[in-house]
Amino acid sequence: MPSLQSVISCLSDYDPSALPVAQANAIIGNVVEPVRGTEQLAIRAALDRVLAEDVISPIDVPAHDNSAMDGYAFASAALASQATDVVLEVIGTAYAGNTYDVAPAAGQAVRIMTGAVMPASCDTVVPQEFVEVQAGGNQIRFAANAVRAGDNRRLRGEDLARGQAALSAGRILQPADLGLLASLGVAEIKVRRRLRVAFFSTGDELRSIGDPLDPGCVYDSNRYTLHGMLRRLNVELIDMGVVRDDPAALEAAFRSACENADAIITSGGVSVGEADYTKQIMAKLGDVTFWKIAMRPGRPMAFGRIASNGREAMLFGLPGNPVAVMVTFYHFVRAALHRQMGANVPPLPMMRVRSVAAIRKKPGRTEYQRGILAPAAEGGWEVRITGQQGSGVLRSMSEANCFIVLAHEQDTVAAGDTVDVMLFDGLI
């Protein structure tokens, strides 16, 4: 694995005291590597797991030319030979799951059901609703322009050809993928092992739910938001609780996390001037850098790799404020964990929508305002902020359905201006 310091040394404009969001993500992407372990799973157990290798189709899908609907199969030459209406003799019926062994001659057709194998010599299906049945069901008539040659026929292998990649390595398997695998007769697949992630909060002022709330203390919300965000990634969780500001306790927690997990996420203890030992222990145990990222909220962050007793783990030290924890997780940690999982996940799309009101902004930092996206009265979409945007106002995340993303060099937004919006749906 490349060392963090070797990656940083290649950057001529690296400034840990004012690091742009894009540069921080580029550094993280260059350091984090996928886990190597794999396991074989039945497809029923593979939902949301990361595919470890391409799945190659062992068959053609569909396996035969077949009908796309209920109707009548015939040779398309009949369309050219009859100028107005086409009249054909019906000589039999082809059902799905069976073959029809008689090849219709010129002027003949076969009643056919959806999914049935196309009879020999037939290349076109006219839907039954376009047809007038005559002569007690033994003859059909339809307009010559009702269909074109080749209509309503599914070709052998048009969905997947034998030997073609049906699913690519790195895909997070969705319900449709499981159905696709089943349609190929694939019962088991190889997936990456689940990523193990340890997380804990630091601070003497934190209390867990159920503990008495002493003066000057607060309940620890960060572990609960981290737990929820990590559950959405389908990783194996190691919740280590609240660790007090004590060198021995912190070092023991970091070592235990490192020896049992692939990644470690902490909240609190990475700000400048913090009166605790978290940063010291992080630096002692590995290749870690401390950043002031040019963003709001979530400026302080630690990133690197620590080691203990021959084991290594990626480390993400997040701020202590609740909103800052969520913002830094979504815009740095989430993508890094996907990379560690071996998952190929494209960036989430942005929408350009109208801002209902002005939004104050200083150039030189990226801001993630919490917004509410809604249909505009005149059509289209509009967005407004949720209200107070302080990094401790967790309610702003609960009420929002999107981030309003204000770019690094962007200035104040006027009412009516368009802004970039990242929907929570798909992110959260």
C-alpha positions, -999 to 999 in steps of 0.1 A, spaced: 0 0 0 13 35 -7 21 55 25 1 86 32 33 107 34 45 94 0 12 105 -16 13 139 1 49 145 -9 39 144 -46 15 174 -41 31 208 -47 2 228 -33 -5 207 -3 -16 227 28 -30 208 57 -42 240 73 -65 248 43 -71 217 23 -98 218 -4 -124 191 -3 -115 177 -37 -78 174 -27 -86 156 5 -108 131 -13 -80 126 -39 -55 118 -12 -78 94 6 -86 77 -27 -49 72 -34 -42 56 0 -72 34 6 -72 -1 -10 -98 -29 -12 -98 -58 12 -87 -90 -4 -107 -117 14 -136 -133 -5 -163 -159 3 -187 -180 -17 -224 -173 -10 -258 -186 -22 -275 -158 -42 -303 -155 -16 -276 -144 9 -258 -120 -14 -280 -89 -13 -260 -57 -8 -227 -77 -10 -199 -67 -33 -193 -90 -62 -157 -102 -62 -154 -113 -99 -172 -109 -131 -202 -133 -136 -200 -147 -172 -233 -159 -187 -232 -197 -192 -262 -195 -216 -278 -174 -242 -306 -153 -227 -331 -159 -241 -321 -194 -251 -342 -193 -283 -360 -168 -305 -393 -163 -289 -425 -143 -290 -427 -110 -271 -465 -112 -268 -496 -133 -275 -504 -133 -312 -497 -151 -344 -463 -160 -358 -456 -160 -395 -430 -154 -422 -426 -117 -429 -427 -123 -467 -465 -123 -463 -464 -86 -456 -449 -78 -490 -470 -103 -510 -503 -89 -499 -508 -51 -505 -537 -43 -481 -549 -69 -458 -529 -101 -449 -549 -133 -448 -533 -164 -433 -543 -199 -424 -538 -209 -387 -523 -244 -385 -517 -248 -348 -507 -232 -314 -472 -227 -298 -472 -226 -260 -444 -213 -237 -423 -241 -224 -429 -263 -254 -417 -264 -290 -438 -263 -321 -422 -286 -346 -442 -278 -378 -428 -250 -400 -456 -230 -415 -456 -227 -452 -463 -195 -472 -497 -182 -463 -498 -199 -429 -494 -188 -393 -492 -203 -358 -511 -190 -328 -483 -182 -303 -482 -173 -266 -458 -149 -249 -424 -166 -244 -431 -195 -267 -403 -205 -291 -407 -191 -326 -416 -219 -350 -392 -226 -379 -396 -202 -408 -414 -176 -386 -397 -142 -379 -426 -119 -371 -455 -119 -346 -487 -99 -351 -504 -91 -317 -538 -107 -313 -555 -74 -308 -546 -64 -344 -562 -95 -358 -597 -105 -370 -602 -142 -365 -623 -159 -392 -634 -193 -404 -640 -206 -369 -605 -198 -358 -587 -213 -387 -580 -180 -405 -568 -145 -395 -569 -112 -413 -550 -80 -404 -538 -48 -421 -504 -52 -439 -491 -21 -422 -501 -34 -386 -466 -48 -381 -431 -47 -397 -408 -76 -405 -392 -89 -373 -417 -72 -349 -425 -87 -315 -397 -113 -318 -371 -117 -291 -338 -129 -306 -317 -156 -290 -290 -140 -268 -303 -104 -273 -304 -99 -235 -271 -118 -228 -250 -139 -251 -232 -169 -238 -197 -159 -226 -207 -122 -221 -202 -106 -187 -236 -105 -170 -224 -86 -139 -191 -69 -132 -168 -72 -102 -173 -44 -78 -211 -42 -82 -231 -40 -50 -258 -66 -56 -294 -54 -59 -326 -75 -60 -327 -73 -98 -292 -87 -99 -302 -118 -78 -330 -124 -103 -306 -121 -132 -283 -146 -116 -311 -170 -111 -322 -166 -147 -287 -178 -157 -289 -208 -134 -262 -194 -112 -267 -206 -76 -236 -193 -59 -213 -163 -64 -180 -150 -50 -182 -118 -30 -158 -97 -10 -158 -104 26 -177 -78 47 -156 -48 58 -152 -46 96 -155 -11 110 -149 -1 146 -161 32 159 -162 51 192 -166 86 206 -141 104 228 -146 129 255 -151 130 293 -183 151 288 -201 123 269 -227 100 284 -244 70 269 -282 68 269 -294 55 302 -266 72 322 -274 102 344 -266 135 327 -242 153 350 -238 191 348 -217 200 318 -223 167 301 -242 157 270 -256 124 256 -234 109 229 -255 112 196 -225 106 173 -223 69 178 -259 65 169 -257 85 137 -225 66 128 -242 33 136 -271 42 113 -248 54 84 -226 24 86 -256 0 87 -266 14 53 -233 3 39 -238 -33 51 -205 -35 70 -197 -55 101 -199 -31 131 -178 -29 162 -193 -3 186 -167 5 212 -188 30 231 -174 62 247 -137 63 255 -126 88 281 -98 113 277 -71 92 292 -39 82 274 -40 45 285 -77 41 277 -74 57 243 -43 37 233 -60 5 244 -91 14 224 -71 23 192 -51 -9 195 -81 -31 200 -99 -14 171 -69 -18 149 -65 -55 157 -101 -63 150 -112 -40 122 -103 -28 87 -113 8 94 -117 29 125 -140 60 129 -137 83 159 -157 114 167 -141 142 187 -106 150 197 -91 162 164 -97 200 167 -68 224 172 -63 231 209 -83 201 221 -74 194 258 -72 157 253 -48 129 241 -66 116 210 -43 133 184 -12 122 203 -22 85 203 -32 86 167 2 100 157 20 75 180 4 45 163 8 52 127 10 73 95 -16 99 103 -21 135 91 -43 162 107 -62 185 84 -82 217 85 -104 212 55 -117 242 37 -153 233 43 -183 240 65 -193 223 86 -166 198 95 -133 216 93 -110 194 115 -103 158 104 -76 132 109 -68 106 83 -43 78 79 -33 43 88 -24 29 123 -9 -4 133 -8 -26 163 6 -61 168 11 -67 131 -24 -55 121 -33 -23 102 -65 -3 99 -75 29 81 -83 57 105 -109 85 101 -109 110 129 -140 131 126 -150 163 144 -171 162 175 -200 183 165 -230 161 154 -237 177 120 -200 179 112 -197 141 119 -224 134 94 -212 158 67 -176 145 69 -188 109 69 -209 114 38 -184 134 18 -152 116 28 -156 84 47 -185 68 27 -165 68 -6 -134 55 12 -153 26 28 -168 18 -6 -133 16 -20 -122 -6 9 -152 -29 3 -141 -32 -34 -173 -15 -46 -175 5 -77 -200 33 -68 -204 63 -91 -207 98 -76 -242 108 -67 -258 131 -92 -264 168 -85 -295 188 -94 -296 224 -103 -325 241 -87 -337 276 -77 -329 288 -42 -359 303 -25 -339 328 -4 -304 343 -3 -276 321 13 -245 338 27 -213 322 16 -176 331 16 -153 320 -12 -125 297 -3 -144 268 13 -170 243 3 -203 245 22 -229 218 28 -261 236 38 -290 214 49 -319 220 26 -355 211 18 -362 204 -18 -398 208 -29 -419 213 -61 -422 250 -70 -456 265 -75 -448 275 -111 -433 241 -119 -399 226 -115 -381 224 -81 -369 248 -55 -348 245 -23 -346 264 10 -323 259 39 -337 243 71 -329 272 93 -300 274 117 -270 258 100 -247 254 130 -226 222 132 -243 213 165 -278 217 152 -286 180 145 -322 188 139 -311 205 106 -301 170 93 -333 154 105 -355 180 88 -335 181 55 -339 160 25 -308 172 6 -275 191 8 -272 224 -8 -236 222 -21 -219 256 -24 -186 252 -43 -152 262 -30 -150 295 -50 -187 303 -49 -199 336 -33 -232 345 -17 -263 331 -34 -291 355 -42 -327 346 -40 -337 330 -73 -302 318 -82 -297 282 -91 -276 260 -68 -263 225 -67 -284 200 -47 -274 165 -36 -304 144 -26 -303 124 6 -322 96 -12 -294 73 -23 -269 89 0 -286 84 34 
